Amino acid sequence: MEQKWPNAVFIRASFIGFTIFVALVTKPTLAVDIYADPEMIVQNGTTGILRCTFKSHEVVSSSTTVSWSFQPNDPNNKLSSPPNVIYYYSGGKGFPGVPEFRERVQFVGDINKKDVSIQLGPVQFSDNGTFFCDVRNPPDVTGTVARIELRVVRREALPQTNATLIIGAVCGALGVLVLVALTACFVLRHRTRHDYEGCTSLESVSSQAPQPRKKVESGLEGSKSAIPSGPLQGPVIYAQLDHSGSKNSFHKMEPVVYADIRKN
């Protein structure tokens, strides 16, 4: 038992050390991911921006290089083969390429933000072709080159999809605003007219309502004046005695009726 324990510890320590050594020595090489628009349409005589960005696991440094090259579609073009470098970036500086693009290419990206776009203008029909964007950021030195197919056309041949969508969206927004404004105006006017008519009807009713009351009150006042305020009492009958001195005078009585008339 005492001999097996040191052997197990030694084997485990050797395995851990070997794993660390492999991880440090055999560090895998990382690649650069480059992105660009696959196709771009530009009107002849105008300026276009060829956009290209990249993604790297390493920090951008002075050793980072950028290369833009061009291959025309026209086989009779003298730049037809091989792809000609039109712009090169290295050591923090840019260098122009072939004379056909020397005065027309400008770097407009920011390499610290991993943007290596260039501006081309004025474009010509001879620029119809494929532009290649390649970035190396050591030790990330492998990666697939990005391709942009440039089509230079006349103004009449430009696609109208974007312009049509923009014009339609603007017209639609204006139409909605006008419809909302008209609806709000109609509702406000209708509500104002309804409130005014309601106030007028209420005022007419309130002005005419006291008239029937006055008639009723006047009738009630007349009836009150005709009815005595005190309790009602019928006629009072008094007996008048005969004082003639006869014997039968005591038994003779003449009833006299006096009406009790009270004034209000």
Summary of the structure (lengths in Angstrom):
residues: 264
radius of gyration: 57.7
end to end distance: 141.3
largest distance: 179.0
contacts: 606
relative contact order: 0.12
helix: 39%
strand: 28%
